[in-house]
């Protein structure tokens, strides 16, 4: 059976990382990698104590952490599962995302919080709107329908390598989705339940500045990938 590595990018998630790691079913996930952007609250030590392997990054960046975690996965791991470390993603449902890839029917499986059952307050209105707008744009560009840019996703390692990911910050998720569509990967979007974060504070939705920075980076990434595709065409 294809081995699975779970990659969890973190920055100051000491309150939630142990619960996130513990919730991952070890019958599904063979290796847990926490890609920590030099947290100052002991996140890395807690992750190690809970059974994860920690990759420490000196330079911050969500995409940079995801890429480093994926690169650190053992050679035998053929599927990479990504999720956030704040406890909002349902780590216990990892098999729902991994199973279609293991079965050989899909290359990329992404959770949709918008289509799933959400706890009140777990998503801001602008997050829902952004996912809808990005999904509409990608449907127009690539005839692939997305409704969300959820961090909870799984992809075959071979497919991830083919995408040649470049984004180092908040545009990582949308870059993966756009490149997956453009590459003709077999994509499946599944409704997933979503909770309020279990502790700590959000680096993106929790502040106006964070939301603006993330939104601007996502817009730039969409433009870059779309223009690159147009030039190739």
C-alpha positions in Angstrom: 0.0 0.0 0.0 1.2 3.5 -0.9 2.7 5.2 2.1 1.4 8.6 3.2 3.3 11.6 4.7 1.3 14.3 6.4 2.8 17.8 6.2 1.7 20.4 8.7 3.2 23.9 8.3 3.3 25.8 11.6 4.0 29.2 13.1 3.4 29.5 16.8 0.8 26.7 17.1 1.8 25.4 20.6 -1.8 25.4 21.8 -3.0 23.1 19.0 -0.3 21.1 17.3 -0.3 18.2 19.8 -4.1 17.7 19.2 -3.7 17.9 15.4 -0.9 15.3 15.4 -2.8 13.0 17.7 -5.9 13.2 15.6 -4.2 11.9 12.5 -5.0 8.1 12.1 -1.8 6.2 12.1 -3.5 3.4 10.1 -3.6 6.0 7.2 -0.6 8.3 7.8 2.8 6.7 8.0 4.9 9.8 8.6 4.1 13.1 10.2 6.2 16.1 9.3 5.8 19.5 11.0 7.4 22.2 8.9 8.0 24.9 11.5 8.9 28.5 10.6 11.0 29.1 13.7 8.1 29.4 16.2 8.9 31.2 19.4 6.3 29.4 21.6 7.7 25.9 21.7 5.6 24.4 18.8 8.6 22.4 17.5 9.3 20.8 20.9 5.7 19.8 21.4 5.5 18.4 17.9 8.6 16.2 18.5 7.2 15.0 21.8 3.9 14.1 20.1 5.7 11.9 17.5 6.3 14.2 14.6 9.5 14.9 12.7 10.2 18.6 12.7 11.8 20.5 9.8 12.8 24.0 11.0 12.9 26.9 8.5 14.8 30.0 9.2 12.8 32.0 6.7 9.0 32.2 7.0 6.4 31.6 4.3 3.4 29.2 4.1 4.4 27.9 0.7 8.0 27.6 1.7 7.0 25.5 4.7 4.7 23.2 2.7 7.5 22.6 0.1 10.1 21.9 2.7 7.8 19.4 4.5 7.0 17.6 1.2 10.7 17.5 0.3 11.5 15.9 3.6 9.1 13.1 3.3 10.6 9.6 3.1 11.4 8.2 -0.3 8.7 5.5 0.2 5.9 8.1 0.7 3.9 8.3 -2.5 1.1 10.6 -1.2 1.5 13.9 0.5 -1.3 15.1 2.8 -1.4 18.8 3.8 -3.3 20.2 6.7 -3.0 23.2 9.0 -1.9 22.8 12.6 -4.6 24.9 14.2 -7.1 22.1 14.8 -9.7 23.5 12.4 -9.1 20.8 9.8 -10.6 17.4 10.6 -7.3 15.4 10.7 -9.2 12.3 11.7 -10.8 12.3 8.2 -7.5 12.0 6.4 -8.5 8.7 4.8 -11.3 10.4 2.9 -8.7 12.5 1.0 -6.1 9.8 0.7 -8.2 6.8 -0.3 -9.1 8.0 -3.9 -5.3 8.5 -4.6 -4.4 5.1 -3.1 -7.2 3.5 -5.3 -5.6 5.0 -8.4 -8.8 7.0 -9.4 -7.4 10.5 -8.7 -4.2 12.4 -8.4 -5.3 15.3 -6.3 -8.1 15.5 -3.7 -9.0 18.7 -2.0 -11.4 19.4 0.8 -14.1 22.0 0.4 -15.1 23.8 3.6 -17.7 25.8 1.7 -19.6 22.6 0.6 -19.1 21.0 4.0 -20.6 21.7 7.4 -18.9 24.6 9.1 -19.0 25.6 12.7 -20.4 29.2 13.2 -17.5 31.6 13.0 -15.0 29.2 11.5 -14.8 31.1 8.2 -15.1 34.8 7.5 -17.4 35.9 4.7 -14.5 37.1 2.6 -12.9 33.6 2.8 -16.0 32.0 1.4 -16.3 34.7 -1.3 -12.7 34.4 -2.3 -13.0 30.7 -2.7 -16.1 31.1 -4.8 -14.5 33.8 -7.0 -11.3 31.8 -7.5 -13.3 28.7 -8.3 -15.3 30.6 -11.0 -12.2 31.9 -12.5 -10.6 28.5 -12.7 -13.7 27.0 -14.2 -13.5 29.7 -16.9 -9.8 29.1 -17.5 -9.5 25.4 -17.2 -13.1 23.9 -17.1 -12.3 22.6 -13.6 -14.7 23.4 -10.8 -13.4 24.4 -7.3 -15.3 26.0 -4.5 -12.6 26.6 -2.0 -8.8 27.0 -1.4 -8.8 24.7 1.6 -5.4 23.7 3.1 -6.7 20.2 3.8 -5.6 18.3 0.6 -3.8 15.3 -0.6 -1.8 14.8 -3.8 0.4 12.0 -5.2 4.1 12.8 -4.8 4.7 12.3 -8.5 1.9 14.7 -9.5 3.2 17.3 -7.0 6.7 17.1 -8.6 5.1 17.7 -12.0 3.5 20.9 -10.9 6.9 22.6 -10.3 5.6 24.7 -7.4 7.2 28.1 -7.0 5.0 30.1 -4.6 6.6 30.6 -1.1 3.8 32.4 0.7 0.0 32.4 0.8 -0.4 31.7 -2.9 0.7 28.1 -2.5 -2.7 26.6 -2.4 -4.2 28.4 -5.4 -1.0 27.8 -7.4 -1.4 24.0 -6.8 -5.0 24.1 -7.8 -4.4 26.1 -11.0 -1.4 24.0 -12.0 -3.2 20.8 -11.3 -6.1 21.9 -13.5 -3.8 23.0 -16.2 -1.8 19.8 -16.1 -4.9 17.7 -16.5 -4.6 15.9 -13.2 -7.5 13.8 -12.1 -9.0 16.1 -9.4 -11.7 15.4 -6.8 -13.2 18.0 -4.5 -14.9 16.6 -1.4 -17.0 18.4 1.2 -15.3 18.4 4.6 -16.5 19.6 8.0 -14.6 22.6 9.4 -14.2 23.9 12.9 -13.1 27.1 14.6 -9.4 26.9 15.4 -8.7 25.1 18.6 -6.5 27.8 20.1 -4.0 30.5 19.3 -4.6 33.3 16.7 -4.9 33.2 13.0 -2.1 34.8 10.9 -4.5 35.5 8.0 -8.2 35.7 8.7 -7.7 36.9 12.3 -6.3 40.3 11.3 -7.2 42.9 8.7 -3.5 43.2 7.7 -3.1 39.5 7.4 -6.2 39.2 5.2 -5.1 42.0 2.9 -1.6 40.5 2.5 -2.9 37.0 1.9 -5.5 38.3 -0.6 -3.0 40.4 -2.5 -0.6 37.4 -2.7 -3.4 35.2 -4.0 -4.4 37.7 -6.7 -0.7 38.0 -7.8 -0.4 34.2 -8.0 -3.6 33.8 -10.0 -2.4 36.5 -12.5 1.1 34.9 -12.7 -0.2 31.4 -13.4 -2.9 32.5 -15.8 -0.5 34.7 -17.8 2.1 31.9 -17.9 -0.6 29.5 -19.3 -1.7 32.1 -21.9 1.9 32.5 -23.1 2.3 28.7 -23.5 -0.9 28.6 -25.3 
